[in-house]
Amino acid sequence: MRFPHIPRPRSLAGQLFGMQAVLIAVVVAGYALFTYVSDRSQAEDAAGRQATAVARSVADSPSVVAAIGTSDPTAHLETYSLRVQRDTQVDFVTIMNPQGIRWTHPDKTQIGKKFLGHIGPALDGKSFTETYTGTLGASVRAVTPIYDTGHTRIIGLVSAGIRVEAITQRVQDQVTALIGVAAGALALGAVGTYVINARLRRHTHNMNATELSHMHDYHQAALHAVREGLLMLDGQYRVALMNDGGRELLGVRGDVVGRSVADLGLPAPLTGALLSSEERVDEVHLTASRVLVVNTSPVSGGERRGTVVTLRDVTELQSLMGELDSERGFTQALRSQAHEAANRLHTVVSLIELGRAEEAVDFATAELELAQTLTDQVVSAVNEPVLAALLLGKTAQSNERGVELVVSEDSGLDDGLLPDSLSARDLVTILGNLIDNAVDAAQGSLRARVTVTARTEAEGMGSGSGSALVLRVADTGTGVDPAHAEAVFQRGFSTKPAGPGGRGLGLALVRQAVNRHEGTLTVAEAEGGGAVFEVRLPLWGTGTETGTGTGSGEGGIGASSSRGSASGGTAFRGDGS
């Protein structure tokens, strides 16, 4: 069974074309009708003035006055009236006596008969015009009196007229010319409208208004539904569109459409990427609280029209990658320790085979005591499980790279001291990246060492006093140039060659985590060379009585660094971690 074909609604361009064509036709038709009525009225007025002029000319002619005084006026006036009628292009010139009896007429059978029309005003000495139906049909006629030589007595009347049919024909000729011009204007307007709407059809992809409305609804729904950020910039790098995800990821508020990217208050590297005319693929950028993957694609069509920017939030992914890297490090450390344990076990077995059992027992006991002692020292210094586990893992990693990791004697951090707002993930991000950066800097130096301090310190005085978590990492590397003291925390900055995964992100992530907890991050020169990084995180809701480690009164980068880099402290070596 075949269903009847339902015609598809015309496209928006087609509807506009039809509307404009009808509008032009209505305007032209209205103008033609107005012109016809106006020209007809003007033609009748002109015909009346022409007939009046002819009638007055005949009435003022001396030959006409003289002929009326003869015994046979018709014989003298008939030829004259026909000649005047022909020369002035009127339809009739009738000369009559004061009683209305015709002396002349284009139809000779009407001579001697009474004039059909009004003559009263003319008998009163007034010239007038009227439209009247006479022997020749409806006509516009003028009637005027003829005076004698002394202009004292009316001796006759003269009427000149033009048929309405002739007037109509004149108007029709004018209207025909007007219709021709109007048709040309309509055709020209139609062609222009078609050309314009053809261009509109290309821009609307030949879609009708309903389809465009639906597409707009889908467009808006998609923009609000996707979690990824979408940002569209025009040719002058002004915001043309930003969805909800983009506002959240970039942390902007209010109406930003029409504003320049440079005025959004974004970090300089991210602003530079958005202002670049080159395509960017999977670039990592940091805002105050997020790690974003940015892709930019210029919109080109013969000229630069703008840029489409997509933003993906990889903050959680980056944190998970950091934890995965730590787990990999722990795995490598365990593999190394398993290798070392196998060597020790072989040594014990060999001593037993040689018959030196007592020496084997002493060797094994010493190794166990050393490992337990070092573990106890770590836990006693930093009893916070997350930090203790991190330090134990980083110790093995550092030892594999030839760097000694030391926890300073004034470290002291009890379990349960840190608030819930300070997550374990942030602690791993901050301290783990600082230690990795310090190990990179110290590797290859003389007596390569990294000193870590983790403790709480009192801050403030009086009722507003509180405490802060202090994490300090010092190394024996080359240090940080004071000119780079701020740049070192920016994404992409590094004094070492970039590896496959890129460099310059660790310290930027540290600063991001510190800013998220309203803390401070500083870098200074360590005593004896190298750099010392210090993080201070406020412990909201804790008081000064929360306790500090040994030597808590000596809170300062210089003092603590000197202690941390001294030989005194808990050193973790590969055989005890």
Salt bridges, closest charged atoms under 4 A:
GLU44 OE2 - ARG40 NE 3.60
ASP87 OD1 - ARG86 NE 3.93
ASP91 OD2 - ARG163 NE 3.62
GLU130 OE1 - HIS118 ND1 2.88
GLU211 OE1 - ARG8 NH2 2.88
ASP217 OD1 - HIS216 ND1 3.90
ASP234 OD2 - ARG238 NE 3.00
ASP244 OD2 - HIS224 ND1 2.54
GLU248 OE2 - ARG290 NH2 3.54
ASP282 OD1 - ARG312 NH2 3.69
GLU283 OE1 - ARG280 NH1 2.93
GLU283 OE1 - HIS285 NE2 2.91
ASP313 OD2 - ARG290 NH1 2.63
GLU316 OE1 - ARG425 NH1 2.41
GLU323 OE2 - ARG425 NE 3.06
ASP325 OD1 - ARG328 NH1 3.84
GLU359 OE1 - ARG356 NH1 3.85
GLU367 OE1 - ARG344 NE 3.02
GLU404 OE1 - ARG449 NH2 3.38
GLU404 OE2 - ARG573 NH2 3.45
ASP410 OD2 - ARG455 NH1 3.22
ASP410 OD2 - ARG563 NH2 2.61
ASP426 OD1 - ARG516 NH2 3.04
ASP426 OD2 - HIS517 NE2 2.55
ASP436 OD1 - LYS394 NZ 2.77
ASP440 OD1 - ARG401 NH2 2.52
ASP440 OD2 - ARG503 NH1 3.84
GLU457 OE2 - ARG455 NE 3.45
GLU457 OE1 - ARG536 NH2 3.04
GLU459 OE2 - ARG536 NE 3.23
GLU486 OE2 - ARG511 NH1 2.57
GLU534 OE2 - ARG472 NH2 2.60
GLU534 OE1 - ARG536 NH1 3.73
GLU554 OE1 - ARG563 NH1 1.91
